[in-house]
Amino acid sequence: MTTDTIADNLGVPVPDLWKGAHRDDRTRPRSRQRLLGPSSIGLCRRRAAYEVHGTWPTDLADNMHAAILGTWLHEGILRVLREQYGAHTELELTDGVILGHADAYWAPGTPHPRATDAQAADMGVVEDVKTKSTRALDVVVRQGPSQAEWFQVHLYAHLLRTGGLKDHPQLPTGEPLPVDVVRLRYVGREYGQVVVHQRAYDEDVTQQALAWAEDVLASPEPEAMPRDLDGPGLSIICDNCPFKTACWNLDQLADDGRAPQTILAENTESITEALRAYADAAEVESAAKKRKAKARKMLDAADAGTYGAFRLSWSGGNPRPPEPDPEAMIRIIEGLGVGIPMRSGGRSSRTIGVSRVPEAG
Ligand code: SF4
């Protein structure tokens, strides 16, 4: 069945874009990478270990439209950086253990009419381009790049600086190439907003990333590595992880709506630990809710605007259209002497109660 919506009934066959795009995406070489990729370093040690140990990725979702759109955008963006700004793009880098592709590199003194000040100042720059949803981009604006993203671009810089460039038509291979600045460029997939973060290359960050990678590379099996993220339903990275079935035993999960995370609480010790986390978090949440409620009341009459480091805006507050009144409907039906139609009420949701046991003595 086609995955595209076709708005006429001429009966002329239409090539199915997404089916073809998924087939195309599955043929990309990165799917079964055995060497560790810089983009996996700093994210989740177990996921990186699955890659290193060559585990078959069983959860390649068939609806990765956003990821595929990101790949297409990525290709266009790199072409612009290459043709308009003289970047060397998609450089294959490896030290025999880590294998990755740096998006863009400018060698010092890049001879290009639109070379930027950094290149004119004889600086080597390596850049990674990331396409993001508006929501994910908002997180970058508020919180800055993640540690894993800084790890990734520092590792590209490290591989360039240590002669890790593989065959290249213009740049020398097997020789150290200078990198002074690492850059992350985020591009919004919906509206094309661009956010750039760049900093001087920092050897300490590279060493942290390499230590993280060594930990994974030394693992005897993926299961020896911790799950660094919270699992399906709680982490979007887990939701899209190609190894989530293996990681969370999803194929053995009883079909009773139980959460995958139940496998983390299989003995008294782990259940006690989860209860402690729940009780601690509930206390923090309760205190935070009270502070938030008071602050909200205080702001009730404040005008929208910027106050110090904060921006206040208001939305909503408009009259709603009338909606059906179930109580009045019941009264009318009862007044007509007709039985009220009923349907199964299902089950009430289970409510957890957690309290601390008073200490003895
Ligand atoms: S499902 Fe989540 S925790 Fe498991 S390997 Fe993937 S990213 Fe890590």
Boltz pocket constraint, residues with backbone or C-beta under 6 A from the ligand:
constraints:
  - pocket:
      binder: B
      contacts: [[A, 44], [A, 45], [A, 46], [A, 47], [A, 48], [A, 226], [A, 227], [A, 228], [A, 229], [A, 230], [A, 231], [A, 232], [A, 235], [A, 237], [A, 238], [A, 239], [A, 241], [A, 242], [A, 243], [A, 244], [A, 247], [A, 248]]
      max_distance: 6.0
